[in-house]
Amino acid sequence: MLIKVYLPPYIKSSRLCENGYVTMEEGATLKDLFKLLEVPYPHGMVHLCRVNYEKAGLSRELKDGDTVSFFTLISGG
């Protein structure tokens, strides 16, 4: 299944395709995505992460076409 991922600029992952998608097995969870992307400190970062623009826990099962967004604490404006 394909998952669209928006990572903040300070997190680099070689698992993410150029177009921002990652391929995962059916039944994968948000925690599995953290491991795959090697996102540091998953318990702290999960509060800054949304699945389809809604809060989600690490046990959230992902579905084909889901969008996972990470937000930073620092933003300008």
DACORFEN-V727734 format. One record per backbone hydrogen bond with DSSP energy under -0.5 kcal/mol. CO is the residue of the C=O (numbers start at 1). NH is the residue of the N-H. E is the energy in kcal/mol with one decimal. If there is no record, write none. Layout:
# DACORFEN-V727734
CO,NH,E ; CO,NH,E
This chain:
# DACORFEN-V727734
1,24,-2.6 ; 2,65,-3.1 ; 3,22,-2.1 ; 4,68,-3.2 ; 5,7,-0.6 ; 6,70,-2.3 ; 8,11,-1.9 ; 10,12,-0.6 ; 13,16,-0.8 ; 17,20,-2.0 ; 20,5,-3.2 ; 21,17,-2.7 ; 22,3,-2.5 ; 25,28,-1.6 ; 28,62,-3.0 ; 29,33,-1.7 ; 30,34,-2.2 ; 31,35,-2.1 ; 32,36,-2.6 ; 33,37,-2.7 ; 34,38,-0.8 ; 34,39,-2.2 ; 35,38,-0.6 ; 41,44,-0.8 ; 41,45,-2.5 ; 42,46,-1.8 ; 44,47,-0.8 ; 45,48,-2.0 ; 46,49,-1.2 ; 48,71,-3.0 ; 49,56,-0.6 ; 50,52,-0.5 ; 50,69,-2.5 ; 51,54,-1.3 ; 54,51,-2.5 ; 57,60,-1.9 ; 58,31,-2.2 ; 60,30,-1.7 ; 62,27,-0.5 ; 63,66,-2.3 ; 66,4,-2.5 ; 67,52,-3.8 ; 67,69,-0.5 ; 68,6,-2.7 ; 69,50,-2.5 ; 73,75,-0.6
